[in-house]
């Protein structure tokens, strides 16, 4: 199964990449082992996010959207999030700007 590399651009992914690069530069790790770690990171992030049971809704002003190579990108402004957790508590948050990148999670065997 193939996993998206999107999460490597998150704060956690960038920090991991920086640490791996430093270890490769200091000859503490081989480049092939570093790549295996990143592939495992992609897999773990995807599986962890699939287990989230909270429900989130959001509302905002859509400024830009695009669809290219089966990837949707949305740019929103004045966004309000409302999240309800497993215990019934509701949390809200607001953002000035939000970028959403969405990929098809199905594999070709799922279609």
Buried (B, 14 or more C-beta within 10 A) or exposed (E): EEBBEBBBEEEEBEEBBEEBEEBBEEEEBEEEEBEEBBEEBBEEBBEEEEEEEEEEEBEBEEEEEEEEEEEEEBBBEEBEBEBEEEEEEEEEEEEEEBEEEEEEEEEEEEE
